């Protein structure tokens, strides 16, 4: 698609897509699409993370939506799934999250949700893209039908109320000491508020956003400080979110990283034990091979989706599974939510601990197959279509067949080629992957 990637729209601020002019057009096009569905005025909800550019992009987006005749509620900084939940609970027609997720402050973007709290399908995104490129005058509503705008300050409180109700109002975490890294992002208010309300003892890092420091040396993509703080304060575990808090990475009391695959495995076993796991688990092409073998051993169905939590959710719906996610920490608890939610996943995981079991034991449920991931920045845009590169990848897969797997794909969120390999034969894996990455440079 022209504008939408695997997870909404994302790019460098003041680039060709991420600027005030384009955000007005995005808002106008999305507003036009939804107002076309019904004759009465529609409602949109907007939230954002803590990037400086949010102050520029949000007004432009609001202007586009109201110009199409939509009423708009702005929520300020809050997690992506908070927006999804409130879009559904407030009977809004559209939810828009202004965020570039785990990217640095100089990027920004959009994630769009429908009235069901689900990310918009490719089909709807395609229709909105066509509207974006049409003449603006065609979509402007009559001046008597312009939308109104209202700021709501109760969004975070309502979100936390929904989470606690869905998980269990009686959960008490007074026996846990937790280090929480908010990535200087969208969870900096909600995360401490949630865990303090449940009586947990918390140590906060990454909770002082200034517009520039979101994801900078903190958060789920940089957990080193979290590991140090857990050991320093002798905490029971550490929890780290990304910029919009839709993904989570954890570490145990020893400072060992717990990735999305391990969290999914632990929750799956808990849910199977309680007989609330439905169908099986959806992972992605990036899910560790060891996770797949583990689920096969435990007789839990496992299906791989394309990378992107939107595609995970689509397969969860198709096969009626209620658990799925990515190694990166995007995890969807279908019993409680429509999209990835770091806070919700953290709460579901840690409530099983609460002084009863060490995190290093609870999350150590399967043996990971050694994995190497290289991110290659290529000068040639369509290099994966090069016949020589295709042949190299095919021969590399044949060479490692029976001992592991190789996946080479274009990132849907960054200008990178992801080169991933898994094998217990780590020396062979390194040799094979090195040949691929060198040819891509």
N, C-alpha and C positions, 0 to 999 in steps of 0.2 A: 504494500500500500504506500501511498505518497507521503502521508503524515504519521500514521499510527504504526507503532512497532509491536513487539511482543507484550509490552506493558504500557499502553497509552502512547503519549507523545513526549519526547524528551530530547534535549539538546542544549547547546551553549546559549546562554542568555544574550539577547540582542543579535542572534544569528538569524538566518532566513525564516525559521519557524518559531523561535522563542523570543517574541518581542510584543510590545503593546498592540501594534497593528494586527498581527496574526491572532493574538488572543481575543481581540474584538471579533475577528472573523470566526474563530472557533466558537465563541459564545453565541454569536448570531446564528451560525449554522446549526449548532446543537439545539438552541432555542427554537429555531424554525422547525427542525425535525419533530420535536416533542409537541409544539403547539399545533402542528398539523394533525396530530393524532386525535385531538379533541378540540371542540370549538371554544370551550371555556379556557381561561388563563391557566397556565401551568406554573409549578413551583420548582425551583432549583435550590440546592444547598451547596455552599462552597466552604471548604476547609483548606488549610495549607500547612506546610512545614515552616521552618524558621529562616529560610533563605532571605537575604536582603531583597532579592528581585521580586519576592512575593508582593511587596508594596507597589511595584510597578505593574505586575501582571494581573493581580486580582481586580483592580478597578477597570482595566480594559476588558476583562472577561465579564464582569458585572454589566458593563455598558453594552456589550454585545447581547447578553441574555435579555436584559430589560428592553433593548431595542427590538427584540423579537416578540415582546409581550409577556415575558416570564417574570414572575415575582421571584426574588432572591433572598435567601437567608445566608449571611456570612457568619462563620463559626470561629474564625481565627485558627491558631495552631492546635491541631489534634491528630491522633493517629488515623491512618487511612481507613481501617475497619470501623473506627468510630463514625466516620462519615457514612460508610456503607450501612451500618446499623441504623443511624438516624435518618438516612434517606428512606429506609423502609418503615421505621416506626412513626415518622412524621408524615407518611403518605406523600412524599415528594415524588416528582416525576423524573428527577435527574439529580445525581450527586457528582460533584467535581472536586477532586483533590489536586491542588497545585503543589507538585513535588517532583523531584528528580531522584527520590528514593535514597539509595546508598551513594549517589554521585556527590562530588564536591560542590561547594556553594555556587560556583560559577555556572552550573547547569541548572535547568529547571524544566518543568513539563506538566502534563496533565494525566490524570487517571479518571475515567468516566464510569459511573455506575447508574444502572437503571432503577426503576421503582421497586424491584425485587431485591435490591441490595447487591446484585451481581454485576460484574464488569460487563460492559457492552460487548455484544458478539461482533465478530468480524463483519457480518452482514450489515449491522447497524452502523458500524464505523465506516464502512464503504459508502453508505448513503450520506452520512454526515460529511465525508470527504468531498463528495460531489457537490454538496451545497456550499462548502467553503470556497470552491473555485468559481461559483456563479456570481453574477452581478449583485453587489450588496443591496442595491435599491429594490431588488425583487423580494428581499426578506424583511425589510423594515416594516414594522407594524404601524397602524394609524396612530397619530400623536395622542389620541384619546385612549388608546389601549396599551400604552407603555407600562412596563412592570414597575413594581416598587421594591425597595431594598430595606432590609432590617438586620441589625446585628444581634445575634443571640449569644449571651454569655454563659448560658446554662448547658452548653453542649457536652463539656467534659463530665459534669456531674451526671447528666442523663446517661452517657456512655458507660460510666462506672456502675451505675445502678443496674443497667441491663446486663453487664458482665457478671456481676455478683449474683443476680437473680438466676442467670442461666447455669452458672457453675454450681453454686450452692451458697445460699446466704449464711449458712452456719460455719463456713470455712474459717479457721483461725490459725494463723501462721506464727503465733507467739514464740514457738520453739525454734524459729529459723532466723539466722543472721545472713542477710543477702546483700551483696554488692550489685548495684544497678547502674548500668551505663546507658544513658538516654541519648547518646550520640549528638548532644546539643541540638536535638531535633524535635519532632512533633510530640514525643512522649514526655517531654521534660516536666509537664504539669501532671498528666494523667498517671504515669507510672508511680511516682512517689505517693500520690494521693490514694491510689488503689491499694498498694502494699502496706501503707501506714494504716489504712482503715481496717486491714486484716491483722493488725498487731505485729507484723513482722518488724524485726530490727534491720534497718536498711542503712547502707553507706552509699551515697550518691556520687557519681562522676558523670561528666558530660551533661550537666544539667543547667548550664549557663550560656545559652545561645546568644550570639551577638550579630547574627546575620551572615558571618563569614566562617564560623568554626563548625558548622554542621558536618559530621562525618570526618572531621580533621583529626587524625591520630586518636580516634575514639570510635565507639560503635561496633557493630557486628563485623565490619570489614577490617577492624584494627583492634583485636581483643587483647593485645599484649598488656595494656595498663590494667584491664579487668583482672587478668591472671595475677598480676603483681599485688593488686589490692586485696584479692581474696585471700592470698597467703599472708599478707601483712596484717589484716584484721582477723585472721583465723575464722573466716566466714564459712558457712555451710555450702555456699555455692555463689556463682556470679551469673548475672543475666545481662545481656547486651542486645540492644535494639539497633536498627538502622534509622536513617533520617526520617522516614515516615512511619516507622514502627510496625511495618507489616511483616518483618522478618526478625528472627531471634537466633542468637548463638549464645551458648552457655559455657560455663566451666565448672568443674567439680571442686571439692574442698582442697584438692591437691594442685589446682591450677591447670588441670588438663582440659583442653577444649572439647566441648560437646557440640557437634554440628547437627544440622537438621535431620540427617539420616538416623542418628542415634536417638534424638528426641522422638522422632516418629516411631521408631522401634519400641521405645519404652512405653509410649502412650498406647500403641497397638496392643502390646501385651497386657497392659492394665485394662484396656477396653475389652479384650477377648476374655479375660478373667471375669469381668463384671457382666459379660454377655451383652455389651452395647456396641461392639464392633460389627458393622453391617457390610456384608459382601467381601471386603478386603481393603487393600491400600493401593492408592495411585502414587507412583513416584514419577521421575522424569528420566530422560536420557542421561542425565548427570548423576543419578542416584548410584551409590556405591554397589558394586557387584556383590559384595559381602552381604548387603541388606537383602538383595534378591534371594541369595542362597539361604539366608536365615529364615525368611518368610516361607520359602519352599519347605524347609525342614519343619516349621511350625504349622504347616498346612494352612497358611494364610495366603489368599490370592494376591498377586502383585502384578500391576500393569504399569508400563512406562508411557508417559505422555511427552509431548514436545516440551522444551524448556519454557517456563512461564506459568505462573500460578493460575492464569486464566484457562490454560489448556488442561491443567490438572483438574480444575473445577469442572470443566466440560466433561471429562471422562468420569469423574465422580458422579455426575448427574446421569450420564449415559448408563453406567453399570450399577448405579444406586449404592455406591460406596460412601461411607461417611468420614473417611480419613485419607488425607493425601498431602503431598508437599514436596519440597525441594531440599537438596543438601545444603543450599545457601541459607536455609532457615525460613523460607516461605512455607508455612504449614497451615492447612485448612482443616479446622475441626468442624466437619459438616453437621455434627450434632448441635453446634452452637452458633456457627457463623457462615457467611457466604464467601468470605475471602480470607487471606492471610491476616493474622492478628497476633503480633508478638506478645502483647500483654495477656491475652486470653490463653495462648499456648503456655506461657510461663506459669500462669496460675494453675492450669490443669496439670502441669508437670510437677510443680513444687508441692501442691496440696497432698500428693501421694507420699512425699518425704516427711515433712513436718516432725523431724526428730526421730522418725521410725527407722530410717535407712540412710546410709551415706549416699551422696550424689554419685560418687565413683562406682558404687555398686548398682544403684538403680539404673543408671544410664549405660552401663557396660553390658549390653545384652547380646551383641554380636561382634564377631571379629571382622574388622574392615579389611578389604582387599587394598593393598597399597595403590594409591592414586596420585598421578601427577597431572597438574593443570597448568598450562602455559597460555598467557594472553599475549597475542602477537598483534602489533599495530602495523598494518600493511599500507603501503602506498597505493597499490593497485586495488581499486574498489571491488571488482568482480573476480578476484584472483581464484576463488574456489571453482569457477567455471573453466579455468585453464586446463586443457586436456592433460598437460604434463603433471599438474598438481593432482588432478583426479586419479591419474595412473599411480602416482607415488602413494597416495592415501590407500588405494586399493591393494597395492603390493604390501604396504605396511600392515594392513589388516590381516592379509593372508599369512604374513610372517609370524604374527602373534596369535593367530587363531588356535584355540584350544588352551591357551595360556593366559588369556585376558581379552580385553577389548579396547578399541580406539574410537574416539568420536571427535570429528573436526566440524565446527559449525561457526557461522557468523553470529556475533552477539546481536540481540535485538534491541539493546539499550545503549551500547557504546560502540565506537568505531574500532572494534577489535575482532580478531579471529580467535575462538576458544579451541585450544588443542588439548584434549584430555585422553589419558590412557590409564588402564588398570591392569595389574598383573602381579602375581606373587614373584615372578621373575623380574625383579626391579632393574637389573642390569640390561636385559634385553629391551625392556620398556624405555629406558633412557636413550638407548641407541636409536630405536625406531622413532621416538618423538623428536629427537634432535634433528634428524634428517628432514622431518616435516617442517619444523619451525624455521630451519635455516633456509629452506626453499621459499617460505612465505615472506621472509624479510625483504 
